Amino acid sequence: MKRLQISIEPELDLALDREADRAGVSKAEFVRRCLREEFKPVPALEDDPLFQLFGTAESDPNDGRSIDDVAYGPRK
């Protein structure tokens, strides 16, 4: 787990104390739960559909064309 230090207003700290006590967890766990609800975790690279495309195309690495030539055609 990565350690994170933040500063919050005293009123927010009191509210955090109350809510964490109500939930029966530490303030840190309560903050983690709130963050999990707010943010979607970044999926593993292997789970990204784009990652599945790597290695599906074949090309000759020595053909001398730039990516721009391939994508847009040769310059005139």
C-alpha positions as CSV (number, residue, x, y, z in Angstrom):
1,M,0.0,0.0,0.0
2,K,1.2,3.5,-0.8
3,R,1.3,6.0,2.1
4,L,-0.4,9.4,1.5
5,Q,-0.4,12.5,3.7
6,I,-3.1,15.2,3.3
7,S,-4.2,18.3,5.1
8,I,-7.9,18.9,5.7
9,E,-10.0,21.5,7.6
10,P,-10.8,20.7,11.2
11,E,-14.6,20.5,10.4
12,L,-13.9,18.0,7.7
13,D,-11.8,16.0,10.1
14,L,-14.6,15.9,12.7
15,A,-17.1,14.8,10.0
16,L,-14.6,12.1,8.9
17,D,-14.2,10.9,12.5
18,R,-18.0,10.6,12.9
19,E,-18.5,8.8,9.6
20,A,-15.6,6.4,10.2
21,D,-16.9,5.6,13.7
22,R,-20.4,5.0,12.3
23,A,-19.0,2.6,9.7
24,G,-16.8,0.9,12.3
25,V,-13.6,1.5,10.4
26,S,-10.5,3.7,10.7
27,K,-10.4,7.1,9.1
28,A,-7.9,5.8,6.5
29,E,-10.2,2.9,5.5
30,F,-13.1,5.3,5.3
31,V,-11.2,7.6,3.0
32,R,-10.1,4.6,0.9
33,R,-13.7,3.5,0.5
34,C,-14.8,7.0,-0.6
35,L,-12.0,7.1,-3.1
36,R,-12.9,3.7,-4.5
37,E,-16.5,4.8,-5.0
38,E,-15.4,8.0,-6.8
39,F,-12.6,6.6,-9.0
40,K,-12.5,3.6,-11.3
41,P,-9.2,1.7,-10.8
42,V,-6.9,1.6,-13.8
43,P,-7.2,-1.9,-15.3
44,A,-4.2,-4.1,-15.8
45,L,-2.6,-3.5,-19.2
46,E,-3.4,-7.1,-20.2
47,D,-7.1,-6.4,-19.6
48,D,-7.1,-3.4,-22.0
49,P,-8.8,-4.3,-25.3
50,L,-6.2,-2.2,-27.2
51,F,-3.4,-4.4,-25.7
52,Q,-5.0,-7.4,-27.5
53,L,-4.1,-5.7,-30.8
54,F,-0.4,-5.7,-30.2
55,G,1.4,-8.2,-32.4
56,T,-1.7,-8.8,-34.7
57,A,-0.2,-6.9,-37.6
58,E,2.8,-8.0,-39.6
59,S,5.2,-5.6,-41.3
60,D,8.8,-5.6,-42.5
61,P,10.8,-3.4,-40.1
62,N,13.3,-2.7,-42.9
63,D,10.8,-1.3,-45.4
64,G,11.9,2.3,-44.8
65,R,8.5,3.9,-44.5
66,S,7.6,6.3,-41.7
67,I,4.4,5.9,-39.7
68,D,3.2,9.1,-41.5
69,D,3.7,7.4,-44.9
70,V,1.8,4.3,-43.7
71,A,-1.1,6.3,-42.1
72,Y,-1.4,9.2,-44.7
73,G,0.3,7.9,-47.8
74,P,3.7,8.9,-49.3
75,R,4.4,12.7,-49.6
76,K,4.0,14.2,-53.0
